[in-house]
Amino acid sequence: MGKEYSFFNHSKCEFFPCHKTNKPEEFNCLFCFCPLYALKDKCGGNFRYTEDGVKDCSQCMLPHVKSNYGYIMGKFSELMELTKLK
């Protein structure tokens, strides 16, 4: 509550909604491309790997739920580890 920056609904987008939902008015587009994708199996979302080894997030609503903003931001340190020079 009171964190308007944590929610953005772009209902006029030609791809809206990009996942099936019964509540399109509550669909959060803020993380249109999930920042947790690179975390592979540690993202916490509902994903699967295709036969070709590609991560398929088409059944995942984790980044599109307003209340998950804190969870996503809490994973930022793990994302930073992926980008460090070795």
C-alpha positions as CSV (number, residue, x, y, z in Angstrom):
1,M,0.0,0.0,0.0
2,G,1.2,3.5,-0.8
3,K,4.0,2.2,-3.1
4,E,2.6,3.3,-6.5
5,Y,6.0,2.8,-8.1
6,S,5.6,-0.9,-7.6
7,F,2.7,-1.3,-10.0
8,F,2.2,-0.3,-13.7
9,N,-0.6,-1.7,-15.8
10,H,-0.3,-1.0,-19.6
11,S,-3.6,-2.4,-20.8
12,K,-3.2,-0.7,-24.2
13,C,0.0,-2.7,-25.0
14,E,-0.5,-4.9,-28.0
15,F,0.7,-7.9,-26.0
16,F,-1.4,-7.3,-22.9
17,P,-1.7,-9.5,-21.0
18,C,1.3,-11.6,-22.0
19,H,0.1,-14.3,-19.6
20,K,-3.4,-15.7,-18.9
21,T,-5.1,-13.9,-16.0
22,N,-8.5,-13.7,-14.5
23,K,-7.7,-10.2,-13.2
24,P,-6.3,-8.1,-16.0
25,E,-6.8,-4.9,-14.0
26,E,-4.3,-6.3,-11.4
27,F,-1.7,-7.4,-14.0
28,N,1.6,-5.7,-13.2
29,C,3.6,-4.8,-16.3
30,L,6.4,-3.2,-14.3
31,F,8.7,-6.1,-14.9
32,C,7.7,-6.8,-18.5
33,F,10.9,-8.7,-19.0
34,C,11.5,-10.6,-15.8
35,P,14.8,-9.5,-14.2
36,L,15.0,-12.9,-12.5
37,Y,15.2,-14.9,-15.7
38,A,19.0,-15.1,-15.4
39,L,18.8,-16.7,-12.0
40,K,17.8,-20.0,-13.7
41,D,16.3,-22.4,-11.2
42,K,16.8,-20.0,-8.3
43,C,14.3,-17.4,-9.5
44,G,11.4,-18.8,-7.5
45,G,8.9,-18.7,-10.3
46,N,6.8,-21.3,-12.1
47,F,9.0,-22.2,-15.1
48,R,10.1,-25.2,-17.0
49,Y,13.0,-26.0,-19.3
50,T,12.2,-27.0,-22.9
51,E,13.8,-30.0,-24.6
52,D,16.3,-27.6,-26.1
53,G,17.3,-26.3,-22.6
54,V,15.6,-22.9,-22.9
55,K,13.8,-21.6,-19.8
56,D,10.1,-21.2,-20.5
57,C,8.3,-18.8,-18.2
58,S,5.0,-18.7,-20.0
59,Q,3.1,-20.1,-17.0
60,C,4.8,-17.8,-14.5
61,M,3.0,-14.9,-12.9
62,L,5.6,-14.0,-10.3
63,P,6.7,-10.7,-11.8
64,H,3.2,-9.7,-12.7
65,V,1.7,-9.7,-9.1
66,K,2.0,-6.3,-7.4
67,S,2.8,-7.9,-4.0
68,N,5.9,-9.6,-5.5
69,Y,7.8,-6.3,-6.0
70,G,9.7,-6.8,-2.7
71,Y,10.6,-10.4,-3.5
72,I,12.0,-9.4,-6.9
73,M,14.0,-6.5,-5.5
74,G,15.2,-8.8,-2.7
75,K,16.9,-11.0,-5.4
76,F,18.9,-8.1,-6.8
77,S,22.1,-9.1,-4.8
78,E,22.0,-12.5,-6.5
79,L,21.7,-10.8,-9.9
80,M,24.7,-8.6,-9.0
81,E,26.8,-11.8,-8.4
82,L,26.1,-13.0,-11.9
83,T,27.5,-9.8,-13.4
84,K,30.7,-9.6,-11.4
85,L,34.0,-9.9,-13.2
86,K,35.8,-13.0,-12.3
